[in-house]
Amino acid sequence: MTDLSLIESPPSDTAPRRVIALDAVRRDDVALVGGKNASLGELMRALGGQGIRVPEGFAVTTDSYRELVESAGLQPKIDAALAAFASGRVDLTATGSSIRALFEDTALPRAVEEKVVASYRALARRRGVADPAVAVRSSATCEDLASASFAGQQESFLNVRGEKALIEACRQCFASLFTDRAIAYRQAKGLGDKQWALSIGVQIMVRSDLAGAGVIFTVDPETGFPGVVSISAAWGLGDAIVQGVVDPDMHEVAKGLVCDDRVHPIVGKVRGSKLQKTVLGGEAGRATALVATSDHEQACFVLDDDEILQLARWALLIEDHYGQPMDIEWAKDGESGQLFIVQARPETVHSNRRDTPLRAWTLKERGPVLATGVAAGDGIVTGAACVIARPDDADRFRDGTILIAAATDPDWVPLMRRASGIVTDHGGATSHAAIVSRELGIPAIVGTGHGTTTIPDQAQITLACAGSALGTVYAGALPYACEDIAVGTLPETHTDLMLNVADPAQAFRWWRLPSKGVGLARMEFIISSLIKAHPMALAHPDRITDAAVRDQLAALTGEYRDGAEFFIDTLARGLSRIAAAHYPRQVIVRMSDFKSNEYRHLLGGADFEPVEANPMLGFRGASRYYHPSYRDGFALECRALRRAREQFGFDNIVVMIPFCRTPLEADHVLAEMSRHGLQRGDAGLKIYMMCELPSNIVLAEEFAARFDGFSIGSNDLTQLVLGVDRDSELLAAAFDERDRAVTTLIGDVIRRARACGIRVGLCGEAPSLYPEFAAFLVEQGIDSISLSPERFVLTLASVAAAERAAVHANG
């Protein structure tokens, strides 16, 4: 429930404070200046000295609002209109319209008008401008609270110039306390007919229409992961982002390293299409225009790295000051080039879900794909699609169906509340549709591009936002499962349980699991999902024989100066995103372990890969890294790892070498890594080896002298010990990690590794499939087990039981 004590009316026996300078406002002045102004004033007062810029201005207080209402006798009329709405005698549209008309027909009290004009003139003198342009924004006592944001419920007026225009804008702001959407939102939040009041913020206009603006969350907006700052950016005014009509640039900055001047921990950097921008429409007030962006604007990022880091540092200061995750709006002035914070309010979605179970969704079947986009929220829902063009078409919408729209704004909220899922053509992770759907607990997919045309109206569909940043709309009602995981009740174990991670997009999803880091991050998965091109093709595009492939490579690399830089930067950020999710815990990154047939499927791969009869036992793993046909590709992998560790700051990354056949091969690989700045021991670098060949166990001591740790790869080891092709359906029954030949070797290498003083773990699904196998590993004294996140909880229980049994057996 909302803390009403923050927003009660001030004592009636105090003299009215009609106008107050923003820098004199504190956060507990909500009753006097509303949530938005209280927050901005707090930032100016408390954090202005630390570099945070907030546009100068003043607040027209709730005393002024109440003076207007009381002097004109409006309150009984407002109460009567709201009572009629509550009883169902009058609909929402008529209620809002009638109340707003009361304000529009009433002049401001003379004392209020004089104070507003005097403050505006004082602002003009300080700025040295006769009629400075100002932004006039509403600030209600019931907005920007910890349990309800009320974002966008009231009106704002931009580029207002002159005293007459300012007074009119103030009057319209007061009336906007009773927009249809605000009345409906208060009702949805259970705030009833509380006698709310509204303040107005008048601030120097930041000309973001000439530059750009965006939104900052101090948690990941999808998963609630608290270790990153998420920043969106688009050209022009911020309205285009909030309303979801533009796909913005998206940036993620690791909190733990953002204040380290030696590194640039920007782990996510995705250039949005930014096809449109919102600019001022030439008139003062609400007049804005949505115009097309230029080719140059679409091809460029709105913010450079220094600006991204500056905003991230400001966001951390704000979060630290308020002691809770924050939802912040920023703007860049196109005339001065300076950045400003224009709003800061508590984040209201994940902050209120910290103690709720972690919910794991699984789609059991797949169907034809109708649309894909950015997943907002986590969940799966099936139902009938309802394509709606405008919010006033609400009579066509049936409760519980899935809303399909081009975009949404606050006028859509009453309709969104009735939906079981939401799909939009436009918008990003910080668009209105995404933010509101998370707050309502409704899964949504935004930015599909064409969902309103590819999803048939009234068709049965499945909306899936589960396990990925990509949301998918499938045709048909598909079966799915949902499991609740009470994280707080999970047991602790002596054996480290770690995660296998392949997709950077999912890196933050499982942050609440008590894992000890990542035991296996597969580099080849990142290459195939994010880069999609063969490393050698990017290093040597001149060797590509097909002109069409060369053109595809050029389009893929985009704004990067060459294919090599595209590979290095994309891979480094993907690895860094995984490392950020667990920092400073260990994240073990396995160098690429594609087989030649898998490499051939990458763009440009056919010009660099041999055709092998048995790729599983062929040109793979360590043997590639020093071979002339792949050495330059391995160099790119090394440079990406070095950038992730040194430039982005993630020294928790450990490198692991797969399928290393002999000690001599290990020497070749380590020498090759050293050539590219990855010297074992330098800057704390640890290098592990996959222990997955019988030769690795036979010569365990020799390999242990060269590496800092072993990770047993149970799949390949079982295959090679038993002579069973792990991909053969005919031999599936013979492939068993529990076979005595396999477990004998595993137990042997665990003992010998520990005797050599190096860590040894196992990455594979066998411990999660077979509780007795997990118990065997615990008995042998393994240091860690790494497995898929979906099987983590079940395996944790098995390991905890095995440890208890071992303690009991030992007395």
C-alpha positions in Angstrom: 0.0 0.0 0.0 1.1 3.6 -0.6 2.4 5.4 2.5 -0.3 8.0 2.8 1.5 9.7 5.6 3.9 11.2 3.1 1.2 13.0 1.2 -1.4 14.2 3.7 -2.4 17.8 3.5 -0.2 20.3 5.4 -1.7 21.8 8.6 -4.5 24.3 7.8 -3.3 26.9 10.2 0.0 27.5 8.4 0.3 30.5 6.0 0.2 29.3 2.3 3.5 28.9 0.6 2.3 29.5 -3.0 5.7 29.2 -4.7 9.0 27.8 -3.5 12.4 27.5 -5.3 13.3 24.0 -6.3 16.7 24.1 -4.6 14.9 24.8 -1.3 12.7 21.6 -1.6 13.4 18.4 0.3 12.3 14.9 -0.4 9.8 14.9 2.6 8.0 18.0 1.1 5.7 15.7 -1.0 2.6 17.2 0.5 3.7 20.7 -0.5 5.3 20.1 -3.9 4.3 16.6 -5.1 6.5 13.6 -5.7 8.3 14.8 -8.8 9.3 18.2 -7.5 10.2 16.8 -4.1 12.6 14.4 -5.8 14.2 17.1 -8.1 14.6 19.5 -5.2 16.3 16.8 -3.1 18.7 16.1 -5.9 19.6 19.8 -6.3 20.1 20.2 -2.6 21.8 17.0 -1.7 23.7 16.0 -4.8 24.2 19.2 -6.8 27.6 19.6 -5.1 28.6 16.2 -6.5 28.1 17.3 -10.1 24.5 16.2 -10.8 22.8 18.9 -12.8 19.0 19.6 -12.5 17.4 22.4 -14.5 16.9 25.5 -12.4 13.3 26.5 -11.5 10.6 26.8 -8.9 7.5 24.9 -7.7 4.0 26.2 -7.6 2.8 24.4 -4.5 -0.2 22.4 -3.5 -1.2 25.4 -1.3 -1.8 27.2 -4.6 -3.8 24.3 -6.0 -6.0 24.2 -2.8 -6.4 28.0 -2.9 -7.7 27.7 -6.4 -10.1 24.9 -5.5 -11.4 26.5 -2.3 -11.7 30.1 -3.7 -13.8 28.9 -6.6 -15.8 26.3 -4.6 -14.7 23.4 -6.8 -14.3 20.7 -4.2 -18.0 19.8 -3.7 -18.4 19.6 -7.5 -15.3 17.3 -7.8 -16.5 15.1 -5.0 -19.9 14.8 -6.6 -18.4 13.8 -10.0 -16.1 11.2 -8.5 -19.0 9.8 -6.4 -21.1 9.4 -9.6 -18.2 7.7 -11.3 -17.6 5.3 -8.3 -21.3 4.3 -8.3 -21.3 3.6 -12.0 -23.8 6.2 -13.0 -21.3 8.2 -15.1 -18.5 6.7 -17.2 -14.8 7.6 -16.9 -14.7 9.9 -20.0 -17.6 12.0 -18.9 -16.2 12.2 -15.3 -12.8 13.4 -16.3 -14.1 15.9 -18.9 -16.5 17.5 -16.4 -13.9 18.0 -13.7 -11.3 19.4 -16.1 -13.9 21.8 -17.4 -14.2 23.2 -13.9 -10.6 24.2 -13.9 -10.5 25.5 -17.5 -13.4 27.9 -16.6 -11.6 29.2 -13.5 -8.9 31.8 -13.3 -6.0 31.4 -10.9 -6.3 33.4 -7.7 -4.6 36.8 -8.0 -2.2 36.0 -5.1 -1.1 32.8 -6.8 -0.7 34.5 -10.2 1.4 37.3 -8.8 3.8 34.8 -7.1 4.2 32.7 -10.2 4.9 35.8 -12.4 7.4 37.2 -9.8 9.2 33.9 -9.7 9.4 33.7 -13.5 10.8 37.2 -13.7 13.4 36.4 -11.1 14.3 33.3 -13.1 14.6 35.5 -16.2 16.9 37.9 -14.5 19.2 35.1 -13.3 19.3 33.8 -16.9 19.8 37.2 -18.5 16.9 36.5 -20.8 13.6 38.5 -21.1 11.2 35.6 -21.6 13.1 32.3 -20.9 11.7 29.1 -22.3 10.5 26.8 -19.5 9.1 23.4 -19.1 5.9 23.3 -17.0 5.4 19.9 -15.5 2.7 18.6 -13.1 3.8 17.0 -9.8 1.0 15.3 -8.0 1.2 14.3 -4.3 0.4 10.7 -5.3 3.1 10.2 -7.9 6.6 8.9 -7.8 6.0 6.9 -4.7 7.7 3.6 -3.9 4.6 1.5 -4.6 3.2 3.5 -7.5 5.0 5.6 -10.1 2.0 7.4 -11.7 4.3 8.0 -14.6 2.7 10.1 -17.4 -0.7 10.4 -15.7 -0.7 14.2 -15.7 0.2 16.8 -18.3 3.4 18.6 -19.1 3.9 21.7 -21.3 7.2 22.4 -23.0 9.0 25.5 -24.4 6.6 27.8 -22.7 7.6 31.5 -23.1 6.1 34.6 -21.5 4.0 35.3 -18.4 0.6 34.8 -20.0 1.5 31.5 -21.6 3.0 30.3 -18.2 -0.2 31.1 -16.3 -2.3 29.3 -18.8 0.0 26.3 -18.7 -0.3 26.2 -14.9 -4.1 26.3 -15.1 -4.0 23.3 -17.5 -1.6 21.4 -15.3 -3.9 21.8 -12.3 -6.8 20.4 -14.4 -4.7 17.4 -15.4 -4.9 16.0 -11.9 -8.1 14.6 -13.3 -7.2 13.2 -16.7 -9.1 10.0 -17.4 -5.9 8.0 -17.1 -5.0 9.5 -13.7 -8.5 8.8 -12.3 -8.4 5.2 -13.5 -4.8 4.7 -12.2 -5.7 5.9 -8.7 -8.6 3.6 -8.7 -6.4 0.7 -9.9 -4.0 1.3 -7.1 -6.7 1.3 -4.5 -6.3 5.0 -3.6 -10.0 5.7 -3.9 -11.3 9.3 -3.5 -8.4 10.6 -1.4 -8.3 14.4 -1.7 -5.1 14.5 -3.8 -3.5 17.8 -4.7 -1.1 18.9 -7.5 2.0 21.0 -7.6 3.7 22.4 -10.7 7.4 22.4 -11.6 8.6 25.3 -13.7 12.1 24.7 -15.0 14.4 26.2 -17.5 13.8 24.3 -20.8 16.5 21.7 -21.6 16.7 21.7 -25.4 16.8 17.9 -25.7 14.8 18.3 -28.9 18.2 19.4 -30.4 20.1 16.5 -28.9 18.6 13.5 -27.1 17.0 12.1 -24.0 16.3 8.8 -22.3 15.6 6.7 -19.2 17.9 5.1 -16.6 17.1 2.2 -14.4 19.5 1.3 -11.6 18.4 -2.3 -11.9 18.0 -4.4 -15.0 14.5 -3.6 -16.0 13.7 -7.1 -17.1 15.1 -9.3 -14.3 15.7 -6.9 -11.5 19.4 -7.7 -11.4 20.9 -5.0 -9.2 24.4 -5.1 -10.6 23.9 -2.9 -13.6 22.7 0.5 -14.6 20.5 0.4 -17.8 20.4 3.5 -20.0 18.2 4.1 -23.0 18.8 7.0 -25.4 17.1 8.4 -28.5 17.3 11.6 -30.4 14.9 14.4 -29.5 12.6 14.7 -26.5 12.2 11.7 -24.2 8.5 11.3 -25.0 9.3 9.1 -28.0 11.0 6.5 -25.7 8.4 6.6 -23.0 5.6 6.3 -25.5 7.3 3.4 -27.2 7.3 4.9 -30.7 11.0 4.6 -31.1 13.5 1.8 -30.6 16.3 3.5 -28.6 20.0 2.8 -28.1 20.4 0.6 -25.0 23.4 0.6 -22.7 24.3 -1.4 -19.6 27.0 -0.4 -17.2 28.4 -2.7 -14.4 27.9 -1.0 -11.1 30.8 -2.6 -9.3 33.3 -1.0 -11.7 31.6 2.2 -12.8 33.6 4.3 -10.4 36.9 2.8 -11.4 38.5 5.4 -13.7 40.9 2.7 -15.1 38.1 0.8 -16.9 35.0 1.3 -19.1 32.6 -1.3 -17.9 29.9 -0.8 -20.5 28.8 -4.4 -20.9 25.9 -3.8 -23.2 25.8 -1.4 -26.1 23.0 -1.9 -28.7 22.3 0.7 -31.4 18.6 1.2 -31.8 17.0 2.0 -35.1 15.8 5.4 -33.9 13.7 5.9 -37.0 11.8 8.9 -35.5 12.3 11.6 -32.9 10.0 14.0 -31.1 10.8 17.6 -31.5 9.0 20.9 -30.5 6.2 21.7 -32.9 6.9 25.4 -33.1 4.3 26.5 -30.5 4.6 26.8 -26.8 2.9 24.2 -24.7 2.2 20.6 -25.6 2.8 21.1 -29.3 5.4 18.5 -30.4 5.9 16.7 -33.7 7.2 13.2 -34.5 9.6 13.5 -37.4 11.9 11.1 -39.3 15.5 11.0 -38.2 18.3 11.3 -40.7 20.4 8.4 -42.0 23.3 9.8 -40.0 21.3 9.9 -36.7 20.1 6.3 -37.3 23.7 5.1 -37.8 25.1 6.9 -34.7 24.8 6.4 -31.0 23.2 9.3 -29.2 25.7 9.1 -26.3 29.4 8.5 -26.4 31.1 6.3 -23.8 32.1 9.2 -21.5 28.5 10.4 -21.4 27.2 6.8 -20.7 29.6 6.5 -17.8 28.7 10.0 -16.4 25.0 9.1 -16.4 25.8 5.8 -14.8 27.8 7.4 -12.0 25.0 10.0 -11.4 22.5 7.1 -11.2 24.6 5.4 -8.6 24.8 8.6 -6.5 21.0 9.0 -6.7 20.4 5.3 -5.8 22.8 5.5 -2.9 21.2 8.7 -1.6 17.7 7.3 -1.8 18.7 3.8 -0.6 16.6 2.0 -3.2 16.5 1.3 -7.0 15.6 4.3 -9.1 13.8 5.1 -12.3 15.5 8.3 -13.7 14.9 10.5 -16.8 17.8 12.4 -18.3 18.1 14.9 -21.1 20.9 16.5 -23.1 20.8 20.2 -23.9 21.6 20.7 -27.6 22.8 24.2 -27.1 25.3 23.7 -24.2 26.0 20.0 -24.7 25.4 19.4 -21.0 23.5 16.4 -19.5 20.7 17.0 -17.0 18.6 14.8 -14.7 14.9 15.8 -15.2 13.2 13.2 -13.0 14.0 10.6 -10.4 11.5 8.3 -8.8 11.6 4.9 -7.0 11.6 1.9 -9.3 8.3 0.3 -8.5 8.4 -3.2 -10.1 11.3 -5.3 -9.0 11.8 -3.3 -5.7 8.4 -4.8 -4.6 9.2 -8.3 -5.7 12.5 -9.1 -3.8 10.9 -11.7 -1.5 8.7 -13.4 -4.2 9.6 -16.8 -5.5 11.8 -17.1 -8.6 9.5 -18.3 -11.3 10.8 -20.6 -14.1 8.7 -20.9 -17.2 9.1 -23.7 -19.8 7.5 -23.8 -23.2 6.9 -27.5 -24.0 6.2 -27.1 -27.7 6.9 -24.7 -30.5 4.6 -23.4 -33.2 4.9 -21.1 -36.3 6.5 -17.8 -35.3 4.2 -14.8 -35.8 6.4 -12.0 -34.3 9.5 -11.5 -32.2 10.6 -8.5 -30.1 12.0 -7.4 -26.8 10.7 -9.4 -23.9 9.2 -7.2 -21.1 8.7 -9.3 -18.0 9.0 -13.0 -17.6 6.1 -15.4 -18.4 4.1 -17.3 -20.9 0.4 -16.7 -21.7 -2.0 -18.1 -24.2 -5.2 -16.6 -25.5 -7.0 -14.8 -28.3 -5.3 -11.9 -30.0 -7.1 -8.6 -30.0 -5.7 -6.0 -32.4 -6.6 -2.5 -31.3 -5.8 0.7 -33.2 -6.8 3.3 -30.5 -7.5 3.2 -26.8 -11.1 4.5 -27.4 -11.8 1.2 -29.2 -12.0 -0.4 -25.8 -15.5 -1.8 -26.4 -13.9 -4.3 -28.9 -11.6 -5.7 -26.2 -12.6 -8.7 -24.1 -11.0 -9.1 -20.7 -8.2 -11.6 -20.6 -7.3 -11.5 -24.3 -3.9 -10.4 -25.5 -3.6 -6.8 -26.6 -1.9 -6.1 -29.9 -1.2 -2.5 -30.6 1.3 -0.3 -32.5 2.4 1.4 -29.2 0.9 2.6 -26.0 0.9 5.7 -23.8 -0.8 6.5 -20.5 -4.2 6.6 -22.2 -4.0 2.9 -22.8 -3.5 1.9 -19.2 -7.2 1.1 -18.4 -7.2 -1.2 -21.4 -3.8 -2.7 -20.5 -5.0 -3.7 -17.1 -7.7 -5.9 -18.7 -5.2 -7.8 -20.9 -3.4 -11.1 -20.1 -0.5 -10.1 -22.4 0.6 -7.2 -24.6 2.4 -7.0 -28.0 3.4 -3.7 -29.6 5.0 -2.8 -32.9 7.3 -0.2 -31.5 9.2 0.5 -28.3 12.2 -0.8 -26.3 12.8 -2.1 -22.8 12.1 1.3 -21.2 9.0 2.2 -23.3 5.6 2.9 -21.8 4.3 -0.5 -22.7 7.3 -2.3 -21.2 7.3 -0.3 -18.0 3.5 -0.6 -17.3 3.3 -4.2 -18.3 6.0 -5.1 -15.7 4.2 -3.0 -13.1 1.0 -4.8 -13.8 2.7 -8.2 -13.9 1.6 -8.8 -17.4 4.1 -10.4 -19.9 4.7 -8.2 -23.0 6.7 -8.2 -26.2 7.6 -4.8 -27.5 9.2 -3.6 -30.7 8.0 -6.4 -32.9 8.0 -4.1 -35.9 4.8 -5.6 -37.5 2.9 -7.5 -34.9 -0.3 -5.7 -35.7 -0.2 -7.0 -39.2 1.3 -10.5 -38.8 -0.8 -11.5 -35.8 -4.4 -12.2 -37.0 -7.1 -10.6 -34.9 -9.0 -13.0 -32.6 -6.5 -15.9 -33.4 -5.3 -18.1 -30.6 -1.7 -17.3 -29.9 1.1 -18.0 -27.3 3.1 -15.1 -26.0 6.4 -16.4 -24.6 8.8 -14.3 -22.5 10.8 -17.0 -20.8 14.6 -17.4 -20.6 15.7 -14.9 -23.1 15.7 -11.2 -23.9 13.9 -12.1 -27.1 10.1 -12.6 -26.8 8.2 -14.7 -29.3 4.6 -14.8 -30.4 3.6 -18.3 -31.7 0.5 -19.3 -33.5 -1.8 -21.5 -31.5 -2.3 -22.2 -27.8 0.9 -24.1 -26.8 1.4 -26.1 -23.6 3.8 -24.7 -21.0 4.9 -25.2 -17.4 5.7 -22.9 -14.5 7.7 -23.7 -11.4 8.1 -21.4 -8.4 11.5 -21.5 -6.6 11.6 -20.1 -3.1 15.2 -18.9 -3.2 15.4 -18.0 0.5 14.9 -21.6 1.5 17.7 -23.2 -0.6 20.4 -24.9 1.4 24.0 -24.0 1.5 26.6 -26.5 0.4 30.3 -27.0 0.8 30.6 -28.0 -2.8 30.5 -25.0 -5.1 27.5 -25.1 -7.5 28.1 -23.0 -10.5 26.1 -22.3 -13.7 26.6 -23.2 -17.4 25.8 -20.1 -19.4 25.7 -19.8 -23.2 23.6 -16.7 -24.0 24.6 -13.2 -22.7 21.0 -12.2 -23.1 20.1 -14.6 -20.3 23.0 -13.7 -18.0 21.0 -11.6 -15.6 17.9 -13.9 -15.4 19.2 -16.2 -12.7 21.0 -13.7 -10.5 19.0 -14.7 -7.4 20.2 -18.3 -7.5 23.0 -18.8 -4.8 25.6 -19.9 -7.4 29.3 -19.5 -6.9 29.8 -18.1 -10.4 29.9 -19.6 -13.9 31.7 -22.9 -14.4 31.2 -22.9 -18.2 30.6 -20.0 -20.5 30.7 -21.3 -24.0 32.4 -18.9 -26.3 31.2 -20.6 -29.5 27.6 -20.0 -28.4 28.3 -16.3 -28.2 29.9 -16.3 -31.5 27.0 -18.1 -33.2 24.3 -16.0 -31.5 25.8 -12.5 -31.5 28.5 -12.5 -34.2 27.2 -15.1 -36.7 30.3 -14.9 -38.8 33.5 -17.0 -39.0 36.4 -15.3 -37.2 38.7 -15.9 -40.1 36.2 -14.4 -42.5 36.2 -11.2 -40.4 40.0 -11.2 -40.0 40.6 -11.9 -43.8 37.5 -10.7 -45.8 39.8 -10.6 -48.8 39.9 -14.4 -48.9 36.1 -14.7 -49.3 35.3 -16.0 -52.7 31.6 -15.2 -52.8 30.8 -11.5 -53.4 27.4 -11.9 -51.8 29.0 -13.2 -48.6 31.4 -10.2 -48.6 28.4 -7.9 -48.8 26.7 -9.7 -45.9 29.9 -9.4 -43.8 30.1 -5.6 -44.6 26.4 -5.2 -43.5 27.0 -7.2 -40.4 30.0 -5.1 -39.2 28.0 -1.9 -39.5 29.6 1.1 -37.9 32.7 -0.8 -36.9 35.9 0.2 -38.8 36.6 -3.5 -39.8 35.4 -7.0 -39.2 38.1 -7.7 -36.7 37.0 -4.9 -34.4 33.4 -5.9 -34.7 34.3 -9.5 -33.6 36.5 -8.3 -30.7 34.1 -5.7 -29.3 31.0 -7.8 -29.7 32.5 -10.9 -28.1 34.1 -8.8 -25.3 30.8 -7.2 -24.4 29.0 -10.5 -24.5 31.6 -12.1 -22.2 31.5 -9.0 -20.0 27.8 -9.2 -19.6 28.1 -12.7 -18.3 31.0 -11.7 -16.0 29.0 -8.7 -14.7 26.2 -10.9 -13.6 28.5 -12.7 -11.2 31.2 -10.2 -10.4 33.5 -10.6 -8.5 32.8 -14.4 -8.5 34.7 -16.5 -10.9 33.4 -16.8 -14.5 35.2 -19.6 -16.5 35.1 -18.9 -20.3 35.9 -21.8 -22.6 37.7 -20.8 -25.8 35.7 -21.7 -28.9 35.1 -25.4 -29.4 33.2 -25.5 -32.7 33.7 -28.5 -34.8 34.6 -27.9 -38.4 31.1 -28.8 -39.6 29.7 -26.2 -37.2 32.2 -23.6 -38.2 31.3 -24.1 -41.9 27.7 -22.9 -41.0 28.9 -19.5 -39.9 28.9 -16.7 -42.4 32.1 -17.1 -44.5 33.0 -20.4 -42.9 33.0 -22.4 -46.2 36.2 -20.7 -47.3 38.1 -21.6 -44.2 36.9 -25.0 -43.0 37.9 -28.5 -44.1 35.3 -31.2 -44.8 35.9 -33.9 -42.2 34.5 -37.4 -41.9 34.4 -37.3 -38.1 34.5 -33.7 -36.9 34.0 -34.8 -33.3 37.5 -36.2 -33.3 38.9 -33.8 -35.8 40.1 -30.2 -36.1 38.6 -28.9 -32.9 39.7 -27.3 -29.6 43.3 -26.6 -28.8 44.6 -28.0 -32.0 43.1 -25.1 -33.9 44.5 -22.3 -31.8 48.1 -22.5 -33.0 47.4 -23.9 -36.5 48.1 -21.5 -39.4 44.5 -22.0 -40.7 42.9 -20.6 -37.5 45.7 -18.8 -35.6 44.4 -15.3 -36.7 40.9 -16.3 -35.6 42.3 -17.4 -32.2 44.1 -14.0 -32.0 40.7 -12.3 -32.2 39.4 -14.5 -29.4 42.4 -13.6 -27.2 42.1 -9.9 -27.9 38.4 -10.0 -26.9 39.2 -11.7 -23.7 41.9 -9.2 -22.9 39.5 -6.3 -23.6 36.9 -7.8 -21.3 39.4 -8.3 -18.5 41.5 -5.1 -18.9 39.5 -2.4 -20.6 36.0 -3.4 -19.2 37.5 -4.5 -15.9 36.2 -8.0 -15.5 39.3 -9.7 -14.0 37.0 -12.4 -12.6 37.1 -14.0 -16.1 39.1 -17.3 -16.1 40.1 -18.8 -19.5 39.7 -22.5 -20.2 41.2 -24.5 -23.0 39.1 -27.4 -24.5 40.1 -30.7 -26.1 43.8 -30.4 -25.3 45.3 -33.7 -26.4 48.9 -33.5 -25.2 51.2 -31.5 -22.9 53.1 -30.3 -25.9 49.8 -29.0 -27.4 49.2 -27.2 -24.2 52.6 -25.5 -24.5 51.8 -24.3 -28.0 48.5 -22.9 -26.9 49.9 -21.1 -23.9 52.6 -19.6 -26.0 50.1 -18.4 -28.5 48.0 -16.8 -25.8 51.1 -15.1 -24.3 51.8 -13.6 -27.7 48.4 -11.8 -27.4 48.8 -10.6 -23.9 47.2 -13.4 -22.0 50.1 -14.7 -19.9 49.1 -17.0 -17.1 49.5 -15.3 -13.7 49.7 -11.7 -15.2 47.0 -9.5 -13.5 45.8 -12.6 -11.7 44.9 -14.4 -14.9 44.1 -18.1 -14.3 44.0 -20.6 -17.2 42.0 -23.9 -16.8 41.8 -26.9 -19.0 38.9 -29.1 -19.9 39.7 -32.6 -18.6 37.7 -34.6 -21.2 40.2 -36.9 -22.8 41.7 -40.1 -21.4 45.2 -38.6 -22.1 44.3 -35.7 -19.7 43.8 -38.2 -16.9 46.8 -40.5 -17.7 49.1 -37.5 -17.7 47.2 -35.5 -15.1 50.3 -34.3 -13.3 51.9 -33.0 -16.5 48.8 -31.0 -17.4 48.4 -29.8 -13.8 51.8 -28.2 -14.0 50.6 -26.1 -16.9 47.1 -25.1 -15.8 45.4 -23.6 -12.7 42.5 -26.0 -12.7 40.6 -28.8 -14.4 37.0 -28.9 -15.5 35.9 -32.5 -16.2 33.8 -32.6 -19.4 31.7 -35.7 -18.7 30.1 -35.9 -22.2 33.3 -36.1 -24.2 35.0 -38.2 -21.5 32.2 -40.7 -21.5 32.2 -40.8 -25.3 36.0 -41.5 -25.5 36.2 -43.9 -22.6 33.4 -46.1 -23.8 33.9 -45.5 -27.5 30.3 -44.4 -27.9 29.3 -41.6 -30.3 27.3 -39.3 -27.9 25.1 -38.2 -30.9 24.1 -41.7 -32.0 20.5 -42.6 -31.3 21.3 -46.2 -31.8 23.9 -46.2 -29.0 22.0 -43.9 -26.6 21.5 -46.7 -24.1 25.3 -47.4 -23.9 26.2 -43.8 -23.2 26.2 -43.5 -19.4 28.4 -41.2 -17.3 27.7 -43.6 -14.4 29.6 -46.5 -16.1 32.3 -47.8 -13.7 35.0 -47.2 -16.3 34.1 -43.5 -16.5 33.6 -43.0 -12.7 36.9 -44.7 -12.0 38.7 -42.2 -14.2 36.8 -39.3 -12.7 37.6 -40.3 -9.2 41.2 -40.8 -10.1 41.7 -37.4 -11.7 39.9 -35.6 -8.8 42.3 -37.1 -6.3 45.4 -36.4 -8.5 44.3 -32.8 -9.2 43.8 -32.1 -5.5 47.2 -33.7 -4.8 48.7 -31.2 -7.2 47.0 -28.3 -5.5 44.7 -27.3 -8.3 40.9 -27.0 -8.4 38.8 -29.5 -10.2 35.2 -29.3 -11.1 32.7 -30.9 -13.5 30.5 -29.3 -16.1 27.7 -31.4 -17.4 24.1 -32.4 -16.7 24.8 -35.9 -15.3 24.7 -34.6 -11.6 21.3 -33.1 -12.2 19.9 -36.1 -14.0 21.2 -38.7 -11.5 21.3 -37.9 -7.8 23.6 -40.8 -7.2 26.2 -39.3 -9.6 26.1 -36.0 -7.7 26.6 -38.0 -4.5 29.6 -39.8 -6.1 31.2 -36.5 -7.0 30.7 -35.2 -3.4 32.2 -38.4 -2.0 35.3 -38.0 -4.3 35.8 -34.4 -3.0 35.1 -32.4 -6.1 35.4 -28.7 -5.7 32.6 -27.6 -8.0 29.8 -28.7 -10.2 28.5 -26.6 -13.0 25.1 -27.1 -14.6 22.3 -25.4 -16.4 20.3 -22.9 -14.4 17.0 -24.8 -14.9 18.5 -27.8 -13.0 20.3 -25.8 -10.3 17.8 -26.1 -7.5 17.2 -29.9 -8.0 21.0 -30.5 -8.0 21.6 -28.3 -5.0 19.2 -30.4 -3.0 21.0 -33.6 -4.2 24.4 -32.2 -3.3 23.2 -31.0 0.1 21.7 -34.4 0.9 25.0 -36.1 -0.2 27.0 -33.8 2.0 24.7 -34.5 5.0 25.1 -38.2 4.4 28.9 -37.9 4.2 29.0 -36.1 7.5 26.7 -38.7 9.1 28.8 -41.6 7.7 32.0 -40.0 9.1 30.5 -39.8 12.6 
